[in-house]
Amino acid sequence: MKIAVLVSGGVDSSVALKLLKDQGHELTAFYLKIWLEDELSFLGNCPWEEDLSYVTKVCEQLEVPLEVISFQKEYWDQVVSYTVSEVKAGRTPNPDVLCNTRVKFGAFYSALNGRGFDKIATGHYAQVKAVDNEFELHTSPDLIKDQTYFLSHLSKEQISKALFPIGHLQKSELRQLAQEFDLPNKDRKDSQGICFLGKIKFKDFIQQYLGTKAGDMVEFETGKKLAEHEGFWFYTIGQRQGIGLSGGPWYVVSKDIDKNIVYISKNYHNLDKPRNQFTVGEFNWISGNKPELHNLTVKLRHGQEKYNCSIQEFNEEFGVTIDKNDQGIAAGQFAVFYKANICLGTGVIIK
């Protein structure tokens, strides 16, 4: 096949490139430059320079042509502006989910139009399987690294064009392959954090766009003011770190965005405060059709934890009850639904 391979400088996409090379496909590697050079220059050196140096070395070693494409405008329009507006509205966004839908398998796919590529390959831990002439998104056997949560917003057409060459591997197996292949980045640590920020702290990024504004930090049960904060947008529901008060642990339990009040409590896990229900809307079903709503599980964030759930349907929304309490249920998050190891799609938590 003729395959466009998205490479990041990390070991995952590099091993993916090597595996496809060994299979004899016609490959072109692409590095998407999404760093907001002008908007975020105040935060220091561009993190993409180190990434691109590794990408270049890997492609030279494997003798795969490399193209560098600037997607800064698309990234701002499609992902960053969404992130800022969601935080400003008091919700909890996940920009990495929309990065895959709108950029890697969206704008990038459109940019390849007419060049004859059969597939777009990435270094995600996920699997695409053809079942009865339909393409399904399946989880990786490495449940800790599995990235179907981030891919859950893709459409049926996008899934049909996607290829995940390392999706069948455990991370330990991939690291071993990187050593065997003697890749230039074989010992490079995995990157953490939001895709377009690199090593930059999310709080610093948000402060650049929303600034600071003094507000009250109030105990939820008593209404007593305990401290001040610099803006509700720096806090998420369920947050424990960064509150800075003794006598805790304290958790963020609610926010009043009109009055700029952050409510906190140290009784977050009391039995009289169940945190196992939420409402979901704005669905994206990968198959294009709403699935059967029986015996499903749901993820509320990236990671291996899934909850068994029961669903009550209300017009275009679902009332979801999970089988355990979760301290971080927040509006704006993506709730991703599964049938066994098949990722069915996602919805946005409304309340």
C-alpha positions as CSV (number, residue, x, y, z in Angstrom):
1,M,0.0,0.0,0.0
2,K,0.9,3.6,-0.3
3,I,0.9,4.9,3.3
4,A,1.3,8.4,4.9
5,V,2.9,7.9,8.3
6,L,2.6,10.6,10.9
7,V,5.8,10.7,13.0
8,S,6.3,12.7,16.2
9,G,9.9,12.0,17.2
10,G,8.7,9.5,19.8
11,V,9.6,5.9,19.9
12,D,6.0,4.7,19.2
13,S,5.6,6.3,15.7
14,S,9.2,5.4,14.9
15,V,8.7,1.7,15.5
16,A,5.4,1.9,13.5
17,L,7.4,3.4,10.6
18,K,10.0,0.6,10.8
19,L,7.4,-2.1,10.9
20,L,5.7,-0.7,7.8
21,K,9.0,-0.4,6.0
22,D,9.8,-4.0,6.7
23,Q,6.5,-5.0,5.3
24,G,7.4,-3.5,1.9
25,H,4.9,-0.6,1.7
26,E,5.5,2.6,-0.2
27,L,5.9,5.2,2.6
28,T,6.2,8.9,3.1
29,A,6.7,10.2,6.7
30,F,5.0,13.4,7.7
31,Y,5.8,15.7,10.6
32,L,3.0,18.1,11.5
33,K,4.3,21.4,12.9
34,I,1.6,22.5,15.2
35,W,3.5,24.5,17.8
36,L,2.0,28.0,18.0
37,E,5.2,29.8,17.5
38,D,3.9,33.4,17.6
39,E,1.1,32.8,20.2
40,L,3.3,30.9,22.7
41,S,6.7,32.4,22.1
42,F,6.6,33.9,25.6
43,L,6.8,30.4,27.1
44,G,10.3,29.7,25.7
45,N,12.0,27.6,23.1
46,C,9.9,25.7,20.6
47,P,9.6,22.0,21.7
48,W,9.2,20.8,18.1
49,E,12.9,21.4,17.2
50,E,14.1,18.5,19.3
51,D,11.2,16.3,18.1
52,L,12.0,17.1,14.4
53,S,15.7,16.3,14.9
54,Y,14.7,12.8,16.1
55,V,12.2,12.4,13.2
56,T,14.9,13.4,10.7
57,K,17.4,10.9,12.1
58,V,14.9,8.0,12.1
59,C,13.8,8.7,8.5
60,E,17.4,8.9,7.3
61,Q,18.2,5.6,9.0
62,L,15.1,3.9,7.5
63,E,15.5,5.7,4.1
64,V,12.0,7.0,4.2
65,P,11.2,10.4,2.6
66,L,10.1,13.1,5.1
67,E,7.8,16.1,4.6
68,V,7.3,18.8,7.3
69,I,3.9,20.5,7.1
70,S,2.8,23.5,9.0
71,F,-0.6,23.0,10.6
72,Q,-0.5,25.9,13.0
73,K,-3.5,27.8,11.7
74,E,-5.6,24.7,11.4
75,Y,-4.6,23.7,14.9
76,W,-5.5,27.0,16.3
77,D,-8.9,27.1,14.5
78,Q,-9.9,23.5,15.2
79,V,-8.4,22.6,18.5
80,V,-6.8,25.4,20.6
81,S,-9.7,27.9,20.2
82,Y,-12.1,25.1,21.4
83,T,-9.9,24.4,24.4
84,V,-9.8,28.0,25.5
85,S,-13.5,28.6,25.0
86,E,-14.4,25.4,26.9
87,V,-12.2,26.3,29.9
88,K,-13.6,29.9,29.9
89,A,-17.1,28.4,30.1
90,G,-16.1,26.3,33.1
91,R,-16.0,23.0,31.4
92,T,-13.2,20.4,31.1
93,P,-12.0,19.9,27.5
94,N,-9.9,17.2,26.0
95,P,-8.0,18.7,23.1
96,D,-6.2,15.5,22.2
97,V,-9.5,13.9,21.2
98,L,-10.3,16.7,18.7
99,C,-6.7,16.7,17.5
100,N,-7.2,13.3,16.0
101,T,-10.6,14.0,14.5
102,R,-10.0,17.5,13.2
103,V,-6.3,17.6,12.4
104,K,-4.5,14.2,12.0
105,F,-7.4,12.4,10.3
106,G,-9.2,15.6,9.3
107,A,-7.2,18.6,7.9
108,F,-4.2,16.4,7.2
109,Y,-6.3,13.8,5.3
110,S,-7.8,16.7,3.2
111,A,-4.3,18.0,2.5
112,L,-3.3,14.6,1.0
113,N,-6.3,14.6,-1.4
114,G,-5.2,13.6,-4.9
115,R,-1.9,12.1,-3.8
116,G,-3.1,8.5,-3.8
117,F,-2.5,7.4,-0.3
118,D,-4.3,4.3,0.8
119,K,-3.9,4.8,4.6
120,I,-2.8,7.2,7.3
121,A,-0.7,5.4,9.9
122,T,0.1,6.6,13.4
123,G,1.8,5.3,16.5
124,H,-1.4,4.9,18.5
125,Y,-2.1,1.9,20.7
126,A,-5.3,0.8,19.1
127,Q,-6.5,-1.7,16.4
128,V,-8.7,-1.4,13.4
129,K,-10.4,-4.6,12.4
130,A,-12.6,-5.4,9.4
131,V,-15.8,-7.2,10.4
132,D,-18.5,-8.0,7.8
133,N,-17.1,-5.3,5.5
134,E,-17.3,-2.7,8.3
135,F,-14.3,-1.3,10.1
136,E,-14.3,-1.4,13.9
137,L,-12.0,0.3,16.5
138,H,-10.6,-2.2,19.0
139,T,-8.6,-1.7,22.1
140,S,-4.9,-2.5,22.4
141,P,-3.9,-5.5,24.5
142,D,-1.9,-3.0,26.6
143,L,-4.8,-1.6,28.6
144,I,-2.6,1.0,30.3
145,K,-1.3,2.5,27.0
146,D,-4.6,1.9,25.0
147,Q,-5.5,5.1,23.2
148,T,-8.9,4.3,21.9
149,Y,-10.2,7.1,24.2
150,F,-8.4,9.7,22.1
151,L,-9.6,8.1,18.9
152,S,-13.3,7.7,19.8
153,H,-14.4,10.8,18.0
154,L,-13.3,9.5,14.6
155,S,-15.9,8.8,11.9
156,K,-16.5,5.5,10.1
157,E,-14.7,6.9,7.0
158,Q,-11.7,8.1,9.1
159,I,-11.4,4.7,10.8
160,S,-11.4,3.0,7.4
161,K,-8.4,5.0,6.4
162,A,-6.5,4.6,9.7
163,L,-3.7,2.2,10.3
164,F,-2.1,1.5,13.7
165,P,0.9,-0.8,13.2
166,I,1.9,-1.0,16.9
167,G,-1.7,-1.5,18.2
168,H,-1.2,-5.2,18.8
169,L,1.9,-4.7,21.0
170,Q,2.6,-4.2,24.7
171,K,4.7,-1.2,25.4
172,S,7.4,-3.4,26.8
173,E,7.5,-5.3,23.4
174,L,7.7,-2.0,21.5
175,R,10.6,-0.8,23.6
176,Q,12.4,-4.1,22.9
177,L,11.8,-3.7,19.2
178,A,13.2,-0.2,19.3
179,Q,16.4,-1.6,20.8
180,E,16.6,-4.4,18.2
181,F,16.1,-1.9,15.4
182,D,18.7,0.4,17.0
183,L,16.5,3.5,16.4
184,P,18.1,6.9,17.2
185,N,15.3,7.5,19.8
186,K,15.3,4.0,21.3
187,D,15.9,5.3,24.8
188,R,13.8,8.5,24.6
189,K,11.2,8.8,27.3
190,D,7.5,9.1,26.4
191,S,6.1,12.6,26.1
192,Q,3.4,13.6,28.6
193,G,0.7,16.3,28.6
194,I,-1.4,17.9,25.9
195,C,-0.3,17.5,22.3
196,F,0.2,21.1,21.4
197,L,1.9,22.2,24.6
198,G,4.8,19.8,24.9
199,K,6.5,20.4,28.2
200,I,4.6,23.7,28.9
201,K,2.2,23.7,31.9
202,F,-1.5,23.9,31.0
203,K,-2.0,26.6,33.7
204,D,0.7,28.9,32.0
205,F,-1.0,28.4,28.6
206,I,-4.5,29.3,30.0
207,Q,-3.2,32.3,31.9
208,Q,-1.8,33.7,28.6
209,Y,-5.4,33.7,27.1
210,L,-7.7,34.2,30.1
211,G,-5.4,36.1,32.5
212,T,-6.1,36.2,36.2
213,K,-9.0,37.4,38.2
214,A,-9.2,37.3,42.0
215,G,-12.1,35.2,43.4
216,D,-13.2,33.4,46.5
217,M,-12.5,29.9,47.5
218,V,-15.5,28.8,49.6
219,E,-16.2,25.7,51.7
220,F,-19.1,23.9,50.0
221,E,-20.9,22.8,53.2
222,T,-20.7,26.0,55.2
223,G,-20.4,28.8,52.6
224,K,-17.3,30.1,54.6
225,K,-14.6,31.9,52.6
226,L,-11.3,30.1,53.2
227,A,-9.0,31.7,50.7
228,E,-8.7,33.5,47.4
229,H,-7.8,32.2,43.9
230,E,-6.7,33.7,40.6
231,G,-9.6,32.5,38.4
232,F,-12.0,29.5,38.3
233,W,-10.5,28.5,35.0
234,F,-7.4,27.1,36.8
235,Y,-9.5,24.5,38.6
236,T,-11.3,21.3,37.5
237,I,-13.9,19.2,39.3
238,G,-12.3,16.6,41.5
239,Q,-9.0,18.4,41.6
240,R,-6.9,17.9,44.8
241,Q,-3.5,19.2,44.0
242,G,-2.7,23.0,44.0
243,I,-5.4,24.2,46.4
244,G,-2.8,25.1,48.9
245,L,-4.8,24.9,52.2
246,S,-4.0,22.9,55.3
247,G,-6.4,20.7,57.2
248,G,-7.4,18.7,54.1
249,P,-7.2,17.0,51.8
250,W,-9.4,19.5,50.0
251,Y,-11.2,18.8,46.7
252,V,-12.8,21.1,44.1
253,V,-16.5,20.2,44.1
254,S,-18.2,23.0,42.1
255,K,-17.6,26.3,40.4
256,D,-19.8,29.4,40.0
257,I,-18.4,30.9,36.8
258,D,-20.6,34.0,37.0
259,K,-19.4,34.9,40.4
260,N,-15.9,33.4,40.0
261,I,-16.3,31.2,43.1
262,V,-14.5,27.9,43.5
263,Y,-16.2,25.6,46.0
264,I,-14.1,23.1,47.9
265,S,-14.7,20.3,50.4
266,K,-12.8,17.8,52.5
267,N,-15.8,15.5,52.6
268,Y,-15.7,14.7,48.9
269,H,-15.9,10.9,49.4
270,N,-18.7,10.8,51.9
271,L,-21.3,8.2,51.3
272,D,-24.0,10.9,51.1
273,K,-22.3,12.4,48.0
274,P,-22.5,9.7,45.3
275,R,-20.6,10.6,42.2
276,N,-21.8,8.0,39.8
277,Q,-24.3,9.7,37.5
278,F,-24.1,12.1,34.6
279,T,-25.8,13.2,31.5
280,V,-24.2,12.8,28.0
281,G,-25.1,14.3,24.6
282,E,-23.4,15.4,21.3
283,F,-22.7,11.8,20.4
284,N,-20.3,10.4,17.8
285,W,-20.9,6.8,17.0
286,I,-18.1,5.3,14.9
287,S,-20.4,3.0,12.9
288,G,-22.7,6.0,12.2
289,N,-25.6,4.3,14.1
290,K,-26.6,4.3,17.7
291,P,-25.6,1.0,19.2
292,E,-27.6,-1.4,21.5
293,L,-27.4,0.1,24.9
294,H,-27.0,-3.1,26.9
295,N,-23.9,-4.4,28.6
296,L,-21.7,-1.4,27.8
297,T,-18.7,0.0,29.7
298,V,-17.6,3.6,29.7
299,K,-14.3,5.5,30.1
300,L,-14.2,9.0,31.5
301,R,-10.6,9.6,30.7
302,H,-7.5,8.0,29.1
303,G,-6.3,5.0,31.1
304,Q,-7.3,1.4,31.8
305,E,-10.3,2.1,34.1
306,K,-13.7,1.3,32.6
307,Y,-17.0,1.4,34.5
308,N,-19.9,-0.9,33.9
309,C,-22.8,1.4,33.2
310,S,-26.6,1.5,32.8
311,I,-28.1,4.0,30.4
312,Q,-31.5,5.7,30.3
313,E,-32.3,7.4,27.1
314,F,-33.9,10.8,27.0
315,N,-34.5,12.1,23.4
316,E,-31.0,13.1,22.3
317,E,-29.3,12.6,25.7
318,F,-28.3,9.7,27.9
319,G,-28.6,9.4,31.6
320,V,-25.6,7.3,32.7
321,T,-25.1,5.5,36.0
322,I,-21.7,3.9,36.6
323,D,-21.1,1.0,39.1
324,K,-18.5,3.0,41.2
325,N,-18.0,6.6,42.3
326,D,-15.7,8.7,40.2
327,Q,-14.2,11.9,41.8
328,G,-13.6,13.7,38.5
329,I,-16.9,13.7,36.6
330,A,-17.1,17.1,34.9
331,A,-19.0,18.9,32.2
332,G,-17.1,19.0,28.9
333,Q,-15.3,15.7,29.3
334,F,-15.7,12.9,26.7
335,A,-17.4,9.7,27.9
336,V,-16.3,6.9,25.7
337,F,-18.5,3.8,25.4
338,Y,-17.3,0.2,24.7
339,K,-18.9,-3.2,24.0
340,A,-16.3,-5.7,25.2
341,N,-13.1,-4.5,23.5
342,I,-14.8,-2.6,20.7
343,C,-14.8,1.2,21.0
344,L,-18.3,2.3,19.9
345,G,-17.8,6.1,20.1
346,T,-18.2,9.0,22.5
347,G,-20.4,11.7,23.9
348,V,-19.8,14.9,25.8
349,I,-20.8,15.1,29.5
350,I,-23.4,17.9,29.8
351,K,-23.9,17.7,33.5
